[in-house]
Amino acid sequence: MNAVSIHWAPLLPWELLAAVGALSVLLVTFSLFRRAKGSIWRVLALGGLLLALANPSAVEEQRASLNDIVFVVVDESQSQGIGPRPQQTEAALAHTLEKLEALEGTEVRVIRAGADAIGIEQDGTKLFSALGEALSSVSRQQVSGVIVMSDGQIHDVPENLSALGIEAPVHLLLSGEEREFDRRLSVVQAPGFGIVGQPQSLRLIVEDIGSSQPNGLVELKIRQDGQEARSVRVPVGIEQEIAFELEHRGPSVLEIEASTLAGELSLANNRTAVSVDGVRDRLRVLLVSGEPHAGERAWRNILKSDPSVDLVHFTILRPPEKQDGTPIRELSLIAFPTRELFELKLDEFDLVIFDRYRRRGVLPSIYLDNIARYVERGGALLEAVGPTFATPLSLYRTPLGRILPVEPTGDIQEAAYRPKITELGERHPVTATLGGRKANDPPEWGQWFRHISGDSLRGSIVMSGLDDRPLLVLDRVGEGRVAQFMSDHMWLWSRGFDGGGPQAELLRRISHWLMKEPELEEEDLRASVVDGRLQITRRSLVIDNPEIDVAFPSGKQQKVTLEPGDDGVARASIDAEEAGLYRITDGVLSAVTAAGPLNPREFENALSSAGPMQALMKDSGGTAIRLAKNNTPGLRKVRPSRDQFGTTWLGIRDAQGYVVTGVNQVPLLPAIALLLLLVGGAIAAWFREGH
């Protein structure tokens, strides 16, 4: 295929050549006006001069035809798996490829898009971004058409054809049925975080889209952190407020599921989930020091250094038995508000700490009994014992004795020793990896010099001291928790004596365990999705090799065996093949996590519709054909000026692309002919004027 064109290569700039031409026209016009002899010959001479300066030549291009390219974009998003859509799409794809291959000079490029490598849509169905990448690798003049096979719910449709940079029709082969309806549960507003123990709420709406009878009541099942679900009934189409309360710090997942609408398109958007981060209000701690001592300041400094702790500290400086005759008006001590603290406002404290406290008549037995009942109802108590714990003045000889896990033997051991982590403590989250240690590594901590001997009646011994006697014991009492330290020398660590130790970290862990923080639970099951992998961790004080049941978002079940570790945590990892909520359980504990967004955009509207692509199809001259009505549309090539579609057929533009393989250039005015024209015209004009 060859093509000939005229090419101009002026010897002077076009501006100067235009000026010469204008001057020549004026001279010739003046000559003709004066009717001077030889004017015609002057015109020929000047015209030849201008042509010579313009330097025209004939250019013949040797062209090789290029194939027309048709892009077929196949939607493989999750909504395309609903009902007969996958079968409709694959049948239409086979038919389209067969018809396109029959068209002479046509090349087909198939693009499968809409899902990432593990099938999880991160922000809806993206087809045109994949098409844009494919278009960048070809010449745009070769593109003769784009055929999209989808349910129409595409979230990256360009506003017009110019955004794609092509001049070709864009057609849609629409999967799905014509009269579809679906129930959709949407979260309108939800908090990102909330204070633990305080009422929270979210707003949601249930809609029956496409349904002829959208009104009525719908039952919602609400499950928090995999616990037993509660039910509420809400009207369709009206925003509703749902109340809930966060039970712990860190993320809490609320799963909400609407009842099924008979005959609806999909159940995937009947469920939604919201993740809310729980944060604690200021932690209220009551610290009661039985007497001034070297470690009292260490306790206070650690607790005051935490901005989230609201500390109330009392030290018993003047016990009732101290009678030295000093007039009351000369005393500057504040009276210990026992009734206010231990009767009226005790439940307002999150943690009560007794530091070297002994029976001195300051707290009557009724108040100590209040503390015991406070713990049994869900409160937290930490006792750091002193030498008096081994005497009849011990708190163990009060109503508090029924909740303390260690009974004193009466011995006080004073010798150098290093606190050790017990075998059980290596698996307990309070002491495992304490101070950055690896499991079973001997601690390199500073020495202590006093250990109050006691027998553990119950609870978990996580640290030991002299003669492997209990040093730190953790116990659950009723709904509350108790921690007991059998030494008053932990303050040596904060002073850096003999290298010091992780006193602040240990106290933080003990406090958080007492406050029932999930990350410090002895028996805990967790799951998360990282880089397309479902990571499962299970902490336990028992060495075992448990099997975990994993429920995929689609309902598929899989058993996973965990690999136990030395730190009390067993782990496993599997591919997260689906988007949505995964439920994990070992028969006792359960956990939930989400792969991809908790509320995927993909299922905001699952009804098949050509609406999202309507503007693009109109701008390009394309159309939409519903496969349920016609799954074998015809295909033909048409010129750009003709209609690009019909009732039962789709048009592919005849792009007529080519590439130039060679060029022949021939001057239109050979030098000899041009010389004869100029000289002959000048001689003829001179000769005519002379006669």
C-alpha positions as CSV (number, residue, x, y, z in Angstrom):
1,M,0.0,0.0,0.0
2,N,1.6,3.2,-1.2
3,A,0.6,6.9,-0.8
4,V,1.8,10.0,-2.7
5,S,1.9,13.5,-1.2
6,I,3.5,16.9,-2.0
7,H,6.3,18.0,0.3
8,W,7.5,21.6,0.5
9,A,11.1,22.4,1.6
10,P,11.5,26.2,1.0
11,L,15.0,27.6,0.5
12,L,13.9,30.8,2.4
13,P,11.8,31.1,5.5
14,W,8.1,31.1,4.7
15,E,7.8,34.7,6.0
16,L,10.5,36.0,3.7
17,L,9.1,33.9,0.8
18,A,5.6,35.4,1.4
19,A,7.1,38.9,1.3
20,V,8.8,38.2,-2.0
21,G,5.5,36.7,-3.3
22,A,3.6,39.8,-2.2
23,L,6.1,42.1,-3.9
24,S,5.9,40.1,-7.1
25,V,2.1,40.3,-7.1
26,L,2.3,44.1,-6.7
27,L,4.8,44.4,-9.6
28,V,2.8,42.2,-11.8
29,T,-0.5,44.0,-10.9
30,F,1.1,47.3,-11.6
31,S,2.4,46.0,-15.0
32,L,-1.0,44.7,-16.0
33,F,-2.6,47.9,-14.9
34,R,-0.2,49.9,-17.1
35,R,-0.8,47.3,-19.8
36,A,2.9,47.0,-20.3
37,K,4.1,44.7,-22.9
38,G,5.6,41.3,-21.8
39,S,3.5,41.2,-18.5
40,I,2.5,37.6,-19.1
41,W,6.1,36.6,-19.5
42,R,7.0,38.4,-16.3
43,V,4.3,36.5,-14.5
44,L,5.8,33.2,-15.7
45,A,9.3,34.3,-14.7
46,L,8.3,35.4,-11.2
47,G,6.1,32.4,-10.7
48,G,9.0,30.1,-11.6
49,L,11.2,32.0,-9.2
50,L,8.7,31.5,-6.4
51,L,8.3,27.8,-7.1
52,A,12.1,27.4,-7.2
53,L,12.3,29.0,-3.8
54,A,9.4,26.9,-2.4
55,N,11.3,23.7,-3.6
56,P,8.3,21.3,-3.9
57,S,8.8,17.6,-4.3
58,A,6.6,14.5,-4.6
59,V,6.9,12.1,-1.6
60,E,5.8,8.5,-2.1
61,E,5.4,6.5,1.2
62,Q,5.6,2.8,1.2
63,R,3.2,1.6,3.9
64,A,2.6,-1.7,5.6
65,S,-0.9,-2.3,7.0
66,L,-1.3,-3.0,10.7
67,N,-3.8,-5.3,12.3
68,D,-6.8,-3.7,14.0
69,I,-6.7,-4.5,17.8
70,V,-9.8,-5.2,19.8
71,F,-9.6,-5.3,23.6
72,V,-12.0,-7.7,25.4
73,V,-12.1,-6.8,29.1
74,V,-13.5,-9.6,31.3
75,D,-14.8,-8.7,34.8
76,E,-13.7,-11.2,37.4
77,S,-14.8,-9.4,40.5
78,Q,-16.7,-11.2,43.2
79,S,-20.1,-9.8,42.1
80,Q,-19.5,-11.5,38.8
81,G,-19.8,-14.8,40.6
82,I,-23.5,-14.3,41.5
83,G,-26.1,-16.6,39.9
84,P,-25.7,-17.3,36.2
85,R,-23.3,-14.4,35.5
86,P,-20.1,-16.5,35.2
87,Q,-21.7,-18.9,32.8
88,Q,-23.2,-16.0,30.7
89,T,-19.8,-14.2,30.6
90,E,-17.8,-17.3,29.6
91,A,-20.2,-18.3,26.9
92,A,-20.2,-14.7,25.5
93,L,-16.4,-14.6,25.6
94,A,-16.1,-17.8,23.6
95,H,-18.6,-16.5,21.0
96,T,-16.9,-13.1,20.8
97,L,-13.4,-14.5,20.3
98,E,-14.7,-16.8,17.6
99,K,-16.3,-13.9,15.7
100,L,-13.4,-11.6,16.1
101,E,-10.9,-14.3,14.9
102,A,-13.0,-14.6,11.7
103,L,-12.5,-10.9,10.9
104,E,-9.5,-10.4,8.6
105,G,-6.7,-8.3,9.9
106,T,-8.0,-8.2,13.5
107,E,-6.0,-9.0,16.6
108,V,-7.7,-9.7,20.0
109,R,-6.3,-8.9,23.4
110,V,-8.2,-10.4,26.4
111,I,-7.8,-8.6,29.7
112,R,-9.1,-10.3,32.9
113,A,-9.4,-7.8,35.7
114,G,-11.4,-6.8,38.7
115,A,-9.6,-8.7,41.4
116,D,-6.0,-8.7,42.8
117,A,-3.7,-11.6,43.1
118,I,-5.7,-13.2,46.0
119,G,-9.1,-12.2,44.8
120,I,-9.7,-9.4,47.2
121,E,-11.0,-6.1,45.8
122,Q,-9.5,-3.2,47.7
123,D,-11.6,-0.4,46.3
124,G,-14.3,-1.8,44.2
125,T,-14.1,-3.2,40.6
126,K,-11.2,-1.7,38.6
127,L,-11.4,-2.6,34.9
128,F,-10.4,0.6,33.1
129,S,-7.1,1.0,35.0
130,A,-6.1,-2.4,33.7
131,L,-7.3,-1.4,30.2
132,G,-5.2,1.8,30.4
133,E,-2.1,-0.2,31.1
134,A,-2.8,-2.5,28.1
135,L,-3.4,0.5,25.8
136,S,0.0,2.0,26.7
137,S,1.7,-0.9,25.0
138,V,0.1,-0.5,21.5
139,S,-0.3,2.2,18.9
140,R,-3.6,4.0,19.6
141,Q,-4.4,4.2,15.9
142,Q,-4.6,0.4,15.8
143,V,-7.4,0.3,18.5
144,S,-10.6,-0.5,16.7
145,G,-12.9,-1.3,19.7
146,V,-13.3,-2.2,23.3
147,I,-15.7,-4.9,24.5
148,V,-16.4,-5.0,28.3
149,M,-18.0,-8.1,29.8
150,S,-19.3,-7.2,33.2
151,D,-22.4,-6.8,35.4
152,G,-21.8,-3.0,34.9
153,Q,-20.8,-2.3,38.5
154,I,-17.4,-0.8,37.6
155,H,-15.8,1.8,39.9
156,D,-13.2,3.4,37.6
157,V,-15.1,4.3,34.5
158,P,-13.6,7.4,32.8
159,E,-15.9,10.4,32.3
160,N,-15.4,10.4,28.5
161,L,-13.5,8.7,25.6
162,S,-10.7,11.3,25.5
163,A,-9.6,10.1,28.9
164,L,-8.8,6.7,27.3
165,G,-7.0,8.4,24.4
166,I,-8.6,6.3,21.7
167,E,-11.2,6.8,18.9
168,A,-13.1,3.5,18.9
169,P,-16.4,2.3,20.2
170,V,-16.7,0.9,23.7
171,H,-19.4,-1.8,24.0
172,L,-20.8,-3.6,27.1
173,L,-22.0,-7.2,27.2
174,L,-24.0,-7.0,30.4
175,S,-24.3,-10.1,32.5
176,G,-27.1,-10.8,35.1
177,E,-30.8,-10.9,34.9
178,E,-33.0,-7.9,34.0
179,R,-35.3,-7.9,37.1
180,E,-33.0,-8.4,40.1
181,F,-33.6,-7.2,43.6
182,D,-31.4,-7.4,46.7
183,R,-31.2,-6.5,50.4
184,R,-28.4,-4.2,51.4
185,L,-27.2,-3.4,54.9
186,S,-25.1,-0.2,55.1
187,V,-23.3,1.5,57.9
188,V,-24.0,5.2,57.7
189,Q,-21.9,6.4,60.6
190,A,-19.7,4.6,63.0
191,P,-17.1,5.8,65.6
192,G,-13.5,5.0,64.9
193,F,-12.8,4.7,68.7
194,G,-14.6,4.8,72.0
195,I,-14.0,4.8,75.7
196,V,-14.2,1.4,77.3
197,G,-17.2,0.9,79.5
198,Q,-19.1,3.9,78.1
199,P,-22.2,3.7,75.8
200,Q,-21.4,4.0,72.0
201,S,-23.6,3.9,69.0
202,L,-23.6,3.6,65.2
203,R,-26.1,4.4,62.5
204,L,-27.1,2.0,59.8
205,I,-29.8,1.4,57.2
206,V,-31.4,-1.6,55.6
207,E,-32.5,-1.1,52.0
208,D,-34.4,-3.5,49.6
209,I,-33.1,-2.2,46.3
210,G,-35.0,-3.2,43.2
211,S,-37.8,-4.8,45.3
212,S,-41.4,-4.0,44.6
213,Q,-42.3,-4.2,48.3
214,P,-39.4,-2.5,50.2
215,N,-41.3,-1.8,53.4
216,G,-41.5,-3.9,56.6
217,L,-39.3,-4.9,59.6
218,V,-36.0,-6.7,59.4
219,E,-34.3,-8.7,62.1
220,L,-30.7,-7.8,62.8
221,K,-28.2,-10.1,64.6
222,I,-25.4,-8.2,66.2
223,R,-22.3,-10.1,67.4
224,Q,-19.3,-8.4,69.2
225,D,-15.9,-10.0,69.1
226,G,-17.4,-13.4,68.1
227,Q,-19.6,-13.5,71.2
228,E,-23.2,-14.7,71.3
229,A,-25.4,-12.6,69.0
230,R,-28.3,-10.3,70.2
231,S,-31.3,-9.5,68.0
232,V,-33.1,-6.3,67.2
233,R,-35.8,-5.4,64.7
234,V,-35.5,-2.4,62.5
235,P,-37.7,-0.9,59.6
236,V,-36.5,-1.1,56.0
237,G,-35.4,2.1,54.4
238,I,-35.0,4.2,57.7
239,E,-31.7,5.0,59.4
240,Q,-31.5,3.4,62.8
241,E,-29.1,3.9,65.8
242,I,-27.6,0.8,67.3
243,A,-26.1,1.1,70.8
244,F,-23.2,-1.0,72.1
245,E,-20.4,-0.9,74.7
246,L,-16.7,-1.6,74.3
247,E,-15.5,-4.2,76.8
248,H,-11.8,-3.9,76.4
249,R,-9.0,-1.8,75.0
250,G,-7.9,-2.3,71.4
251,P,-10.0,-3.2,68.4
252,S,-13.4,-4.6,68.7
253,V,-15.2,-6.0,65.7
254,L,-19.0,-5.7,65.5
255,E,-20.7,-8.0,63.0
256,I,-24.2,-7.1,61.9
257,E,-26.3,-9.4,59.8
258,A,-29.8,-8.7,58.3
259,S,-32.3,-11.5,57.8
260,T,-32.7,-12.9,54.2
261,L,-35.1,-11.4,51.7
262,A,-36.7,-14.3,49.8
263,G,-35.3,-14.5,46.3
264,E,-32.7,-11.8,46.8
265,L,-29.7,-11.6,44.5
266,S,-26.9,-12.0,47.1
267,L,-26.3,-12.5,50.8
268,A,-22.9,-10.9,50.8
269,N,-24.2,-7.4,51.4
270,N,-26.6,-8.6,54.1
271,R,-23.6,-8.6,56.4
272,T,-21.3,-5.8,57.5
273,A,-18.7,-5.2,60.1
274,V,-17.3,-2.3,62.0
275,S,-14.0,-2.1,63.8
276,V,-13.9,0.3,66.8
277,D,-10.7,0.9,68.8
278,G,-11.4,0.9,72.6
279,V,-9.4,3.3,74.6
280,R,-9.5,3.6,78.4
281,D,-10.4,6.8,80.2
282,R,-7.8,7.8,82.8
283,L,-7.0,4.7,84.9
284,R,-8.0,5.4,88.5
285,V,-5.5,3.8,90.9
286,L,-5.7,3.9,94.7
287,L,-2.3,3.3,96.3
288,V,-2.2,2.8,100.0
289,S,1.3,2.6,101.6
290,G,1.2,1.2,105.1
291,E,4.3,3.1,106.1
292,P,7.1,5.3,104.6
293,H,9.9,3.2,103.1
294,A,12.5,3.3,100.3
295,G,10.2,1.7,97.7
296,E,7.3,4.0,98.3
297,R,8.7,6.7,96.0
298,A,9.4,4.2,93.3
299,W,5.8,3.1,93.2
300,R,4.6,6.7,93.1
301,N,7.1,7.7,90.4
302,I,6.2,4.8,88.1
303,L,2.4,5.4,88.4
304,K,2.7,9.2,88.0
305,S,4.9,8.9,84.9
306,D,2.0,7.3,83.0
307,P,-0.3,10.2,81.8
308,S,-3.2,7.8,81.5
309,V,-3.1,7.0,85.3
310,D,-5.1,9.1,87.8
311,L,-3.3,8.2,91.1
312,V,-4.7,8.7,94.6
313,H,-1.9,7.9,97.1
314,F,-2.2,7.7,100.9
315,T,0.6,6.8,103.3
316,I,-0.2,5.9,106.9
317,L,2.1,8.3,108.8
318,R,0.3,8.5,112.1
319,P,-1.6,5.3,113.1
320,P,-4.3,5.5,115.8
321,E,-2.1,3.9,118.4
322,K,0.4,6.7,118.2
323,Q,-0.5,8.9,121.2
324,D,2.3,11.4,122.0
325,G,0.2,14.2,123.5
326,T,0.5,16.5,120.5
327,P,-2.5,18.8,120.3
328,I,-4.7,18.1,117.3
329,R,-4.6,21.8,116.2
330,E,-0.8,21.5,115.8
331,L,-1.1,18.5,113.4
332,S,-0.9,19.2,109.7
333,L,-1.8,15.6,108.6
334,I,-4.8,15.0,106.4
335,A,-7.3,12.5,107.9
336,F,-7.5,9.3,106.0
337,P,-11.0,9.4,104.3
338,T,-11.7,5.7,104.9
339,R,-15.4,5.8,104.5
340,E,-15.3,7.9,101.3
341,L,-12.7,5.7,99.7
342,F,-13.7,2.2,100.8
343,E,-17.4,2.5,101.0
344,L,-18.8,5.4,98.9
345,K,-16.3,5.6,96.0
346,L,-14.5,2.2,96.0
347,D,-16.2,1.1,92.7
348,E,-14.8,4.2,90.9
349,F,-11.3,2.8,91.2
350,D,-9.9,0.5,88.5
351,L,-7.1,-0.8,90.6
352,V,-6.3,-0.9,94.4
353,I,-2.7,-1.4,95.5
354,F,-1.6,-2.2,99.1
355,D,2.1,-1.5,99.6
356,R,3.6,-2.9,102.8
357,Y,0.3,-2.5,104.5
358,R,-0.4,-4.0,107.9
359,R,-3.3,-4.1,110.3
360,R,-3.1,-1.0,112.4
361,G,-6.7,-0.2,113.1
362,V,-6.9,2.4,110.3
363,L,-9.2,0.3,108.1
364,P,-11.9,-1.6,110.0
365,S,-12.7,-5.1,108.9
366,I,-15.9,-4.0,107.3
367,Y,-13.9,-1.9,104.8
368,L,-11.5,-4.7,104.1
369,D,-14.5,-6.9,103.4
370,N,-15.8,-4.2,101.0
371,I,-12.5,-4.5,99.1
372,A,-12.8,-8.3,98.9
373,R,-16.3,-8.0,97.5
374,Y,-15.2,-5.3,95.1
375,V,-12.6,-7.8,93.7
376,E,-15.2,-10.6,93.5
377,R,-17.5,-8.3,91.5
378,G,-14.8,-7.6,89.0
379,G,-12.3,-5.3,90.6
380,A,-8.5,-5.6,90.7
381,L,-6.1,-5.8,93.7
382,L,-2.3,-5.8,93.9
383,E,-0.5,-6.4,97.1
384,A,3.2,-5.9,97.5
385,V,3.9,-7.4,100.9
386,G,6.4,-6.3,103.6
387,P,7.8,-8.1,106.6
388,T,4.6,-7.7,108.6
389,F,2.9,-10.1,106.2
390,A,4.6,-12.9,108.1
391,T,3.1,-11.6,111.4
392,P,-0.4,-11.7,112.9
393,L,-0.7,-8.1,111.5
394,S,-0.8,-9.5,108.0
395,L,-3.7,-8.6,105.7
396,Y,-4.1,-12.3,105.3
397,R,-5.6,-12.4,108.8
398,T,-8.4,-10.0,107.7
399,P,-11.4,-10.6,105.4
400,L,-9.0,-9.9,102.5
401,G,-7.4,-13.3,103.3
402,R,-10.2,-15.1,101.4
403,I,-9.1,-13.6,98.1
404,L,-5.3,-13.6,98.5
405,P,-3.6,-16.5,96.8
406,V,-0.6,-16.9,99.1
407,E,-0.7,-17.9,102.8
408,P,2.3,-16.7,104.9
409,T,4.5,-19.3,106.6
410,G,5.8,-16.8,109.1
411,D,9.4,-16.9,107.7
412,I,11.2,-13.8,106.4
413,Q,14.3,-14.6,104.3
414,E,16.9,-12.0,103.9
415,A,19.6,-13.0,101.5
416,A,20.8,-12.0,98.0
417,Y,18.9,-13.6,95.1
418,R,17.8,-12.9,91.6
419,P,14.1,-13.1,90.7
420,K,13.5,-15.9,88.2
421,I,10.7,-16.6,85.7
422,T,9.1,-20.0,86.4
423,E,8.3,-22.6,83.8
424,L,4.7,-21.4,83.8
425,G,5.9,-17.8,83.8
426,E,7.7,-18.5,80.5
427,R,4.3,-19.0,78.9
428,H,2.3,-16.4,80.9
429,P,1.9,-13.1,79.0
430,V,2.8,-11.0,82.1
431,T,6.3,-12.4,82.4
432,A,7.0,-14.1,79.0
433,T,9.8,-12.2,77.2
434,L,9.9,-9.7,80.1
435,G,12.6,-7.1,79.6
436,G,13.2,-8.2,76.0
437,R,14.3,-11.7,77.0
438,K,13.9,-14.7,74.7
439,A,12.0,-17.7,76.1
440,N,14.0,-19.7,78.6
441,D,16.9,-17.3,78.6
442,P,18.2,-16.7,82.2
443,P,17.4,-13.1,83.3
444,E,20.3,-10.7,83.9
445,W,18.5,-8.6,86.5
446,G,19.7,-7.0,89.7
447,Q,19.5,-8.8,93.0
448,W,16.9,-8.4,95.8
449,F,17.6,-9.1,99.4
450,R,14.2,-9.9,101.1
451,H,11.7,-12.6,100.4
452,I,8.6,-13.2,102.5
453,S,8.0,-16.9,102.5
454,G,4.5,-18.2,101.7
455,D,2.6,-21.1,100.4
456,S,0.6,-20.7,97.2
457,L,-3.0,-21.8,97.7
458,R,-4.2,-21.1,94.2
459,G,-3.3,-19.0,91.1
460,S,-0.4,-19.0,88.8
461,I,3.2,-18.7,90.1
462,V,5.0,-16.8,87.4
463,M,8.1,-15.6,89.3
464,S,10.1,-17.3,92.1
465,G,12.6,-16.2,94.6
466,L,14.7,-17.9,97.3
467,D,14.5,-21.6,97.3
468,D,12.1,-21.4,94.4
469,R,9.4,-20.1,96.7
470,P,6.5,-18.0,95.1
471,L,7.5,-14.4,94.4
472,L,4.8,-13.2,92.1
473,V,1.4,-15.0,92.0
474,L,-1.5,-14.1,89.8
475,D,-5.0,-15.3,90.5
476,R,-8.6,-14.9,89.4
477,V,-11.2,-14.4,92.1
478,G,-14.9,-14.4,91.1
479,E,-15.1,-11.8,88.3
480,G,-12.0,-9.9,89.5
481,R,-8.2,-10.5,89.7
482,V,-5.5,-10.4,92.3
483,A,-1.7,-10.1,92.1
484,Q,0.6,-10.7,95.0
485,F,4.3,-9.7,95.3
486,M,6.1,-11.6,98.1
487,S,8.9,-8.9,98.4
488,D,9.2,-5.2,99.0
489,H,12.5,-4.9,97.1
490,M,11.3,-4.3,93.6
491,W,12.3,-0.7,94.0
492,L,16.0,-1.7,93.7
493,W,15.4,-2.3,90.0
494,S,14.2,1.3,89.5
495,R,17.4,2.6,91.3
496,G,19.6,0.6,88.9
497,F,21.2,-1.4,91.7
498,D,23.3,-4.3,90.3
499,G,22.1,-3.5,86.8
500,G,18.5,-2.9,87.7
501,G,15.6,-4.6,86.0
502,P,12.3,-4.0,84.1
503,Q,10.3,-2.8,87.0
504,A,8.2,-0.3,85.0
505,E,7.4,-2.9,82.3
506,L,6.5,-5.5,84.9
507,L,4.2,-3.2,86.7
508,R,2.6,-2.1,83.5
509,R,2.0,-5.7,82.5
510,I,0.6,-6.7,85.9
511,S,-1.8,-3.7,85.8
512,H,-3.0,-4.4,82.3
513,W,-3.5,-8.1,83.2
514,L,-5.5,-7.0,86.3
515,M,-7.5,-4.7,84.0
516,K,-8.3,-7.7,81.7
517,E,-6.6,-6.3,78.7
518,P,-6.9,-8.8,75.8
519,E,-3.2,-8.8,74.8
520,L,-2.3,-10.2,78.3
521,E,-4.9,-12.9,78.6
522,E,-3.4,-16.3,79.4
523,E,-5.9,-18.1,77.1
524,D,-6.3,-16.0,73.9
525,L,-7.0,-16.6,70.3
526,R,-6.2,-13.9,67.7
527,A,-6.3,-13.6,63.9
528,S,-5.2,-11.0,61.4
529,V,-4.7,-10.7,57.6
530,V,-1.2,-9.5,56.6
531,D,-0.1,-9.4,53.0
532,G,-2.8,-11.8,51.8
533,R,-2.1,-14.3,54.6
534,L,-4.4,-15.2,57.5
535,Q,-2.1,-15.2,60.6
536,I,-3.5,-17.2,63.6
537,T,-2.0,-17.0,67.1
538,R,-3.2,-18.9,70.2
539,R,-1.8,-18.3,73.6
540,S,-2.2,-20.9,76.3
541,L,-0.6,-21.9,79.6
542,V,-1.0,-25.5,78.5
543,I,1.5,-27.0,76.1
544,D,-0.6,-28.6,73.3
545,N,-0.9,-28.7,69.5
546,P,-4.5,-27.5,68.9
547,E,-6.5,-27.7,65.7
548,I,-8.3,-24.5,64.8
549,D,-11.5,-24.3,62.7
550,V,-11.5,-21.5,60.2
551,A,-14.7,-20.4,58.5
552,F,-14.1,-18.5,55.3
553,P,-16.4,-15.6,54.2
554,S,-18.1,-17.9,51.7
555,G,-18.9,-20.5,54.4
556,K,-16.1,-22.9,53.5
557,Q,-14.5,-24.6,56.5
558,Q,-10.9,-25.6,57.0
559,K,-8.9,-27.1,59.9
560,V,-5.5,-25.6,60.7
561,T,-2.9,-27.1,63.0
562,L,-0.8,-24.6,65.0
563,E,2.9,-24.9,65.7
564,P,3.5,-24.3,69.4
565,G,6.3,-22.0,70.5
566,D,8.4,-21.7,73.7
567,D,6.7,-18.4,74.6
568,G,3.3,-20.0,75.1
569,V,2.1,-18.8,71.7
570,A,1.2,-21.3,68.9
571,R,1.1,-19.9,65.4
572,A,-0.1,-20.8,61.9
573,S,-0.6,-19.0,58.6
574,I,-2.8,-19.8,55.5
575,D,-3.8,-17.9,52.3
576,A,-6.6,-15.5,52.7
577,E,-8.3,-16.5,49.5
578,E,-11.6,-14.5,49.9
579,A,-12.7,-11.1,50.9
580,G,-14.8,-10.7,54.0
581,L,-14.9,-11.9,57.6
582,Y,-13.0,-15.0,58.7
583,R,-14.2,-16.7,61.9
584,I,-11.7,-18.7,63.9
585,T,-12.4,-21.0,66.9
586,D,-10.8,-23.8,68.9
587,G,-14.1,-24.9,70.4
588,V,-13.8,-22.6,73.4
589,L,-12.2,-19.3,72.2
590,S,-13.1,-17.6,69.0
591,A,-11.9,-14.6,67.0
592,V,-12.9,-12.7,63.8
593,T,-10.9,-10.7,61.3
594,A,-11.5,-9.2,57.9
595,A,-9.6,-9.7,54.6
596,G,-9.9,-6.6,52.6
597,P,-12.2,-3.8,53.6
598,L,-14.8,-4.6,56.3
599,N,-17.5,-3.1,54.0
600,P,-16.3,-3.8,50.5
601,R,-17.4,-1.3,47.8
602,E,-17.9,-4.3,45.5
603,F,-21.2,-5.2,47.2
604,E,-22.6,-1.7,47.8
605,N,-24.9,-2.4,44.8
606,A,-24.7,-5.8,43.2
607,L,-27.6,-5.3,40.7
608,S,-26.4,-5.6,37.1
609,S,-26.8,-2.2,35.3
610,A,-25.3,-0.4,32.3
611,G,-25.7,2.9,34.1
612,P,-22.1,3.4,35.3
613,M,-20.9,3.1,31.6
614,Q,-23.7,4.9,29.9
615,A,-21.9,8.2,29.4
616,L,-18.7,6.6,28.0
617,M,-20.7,4.4,25.6
618,K,-22.6,7.4,24.3
619,D,-19.4,9.4,23.8
620,S,-17.7,6.5,21.9
621,G,-20.7,5.5,19.9
622,G,-21.0,2.1,21.6
623,T,-23.9,0.3,23.2
624,A,-24.9,-2.3,25.8
625,I,-26.4,-5.7,25.1
626,R,-27.8,-7.8,28.0
627,L,-26.6,-11.4,27.6
628,A,-29.7,-12.8,29.2
629,K,-31.6,-11.6,26.0
630,N,-28.9,-12.1,23.4
631,N,-25.7,-14.0,24.3
632,T,-24.5,-14.3,20.7
633,P,-24.5,-10.7,19.2
634,G,-23.0,-10.3,15.8
635,L,-19.7,-8.5,15.1
636,R,-18.7,-6.6,12.0
637,K,-16.2,-4.0,10.9
638,V,-17.6,-0.5,10.1
639,R,-16.1,2.8,8.9
640,P,-15.8,5.5,11.4
641,S,-18.5,7.6,9.8
642,R,-21.1,4.8,10.0
643,D,-23.2,3.5,12.9
644,Q,-21.2,1.5,15.4
645,F,-23.9,-0.9,16.5
646,G,-27.3,-2.3,15.7
647,T,-30.1,-4.1,17.5
648,T,-28.3,-7.4,17.4
649,W,-24.8,-6.6,16.4
650,L,-21.7,-4.6,17.6
651,G,-19.5,-2.6,15.3
652,I,-15.7,-2.7,15.3
653,R,-14.1,0.4,13.7
654,D,-12.0,-0.2,10.6
655,A,-8.9,1.6,12.0
656,Q,-6.8,1.2,8.8
657,G,-3.6,1.5,10.8
658,Y,-0.2,1.4,9.0
659,V,3.5,1.8,9.4
660,V,5.8,3.5,6.9
661,T,8.5,1.1,5.7
662,G,10.1,3.4,3.1
663,V,10.0,6.9,1.4
664,N,10.8,8.0,-2.2
665,Q,11.1,11.7,-2.8
666,V,11.2,13.3,-6.4
667,P,11.6,17.0,-7.1
668,L,8.7,18.4,-9.0
669,L,10.8,21.1,-10.7
670,P,14.0,19.7,-12.1
671,A,16.9,22.2,-12.2
672,I,17.1,22.3,-16.1
673,A,13.4,22.8,-16.5
674,L,13.4,25.6,-13.9
675,L,16.4,27.3,-15.5
676,L,14.7,27.3,-18.9
677,L,11.5,28.7,-17.4
678,L,13.2,31.5,-15.6
679,V,15.6,32.5,-18.4
680,G,13.0,31.9,-21.2
681,G,10.4,34.0,-19.4
682,A,12.9,36.8,-18.8
683,I,14.1,36.8,-22.5
684,A,10.6,36.6,-23.8
685,A,9.5,39.6,-21.6
686,W,12.6,41.6,-22.8
687,F,12.0,40.7,-26.4
688,R,8.3,41.7,-26.2
689,E,9.1,45.0,-24.6
690,G,11.7,45.8,-27.3
691,H,9.1,45.5,-30.1
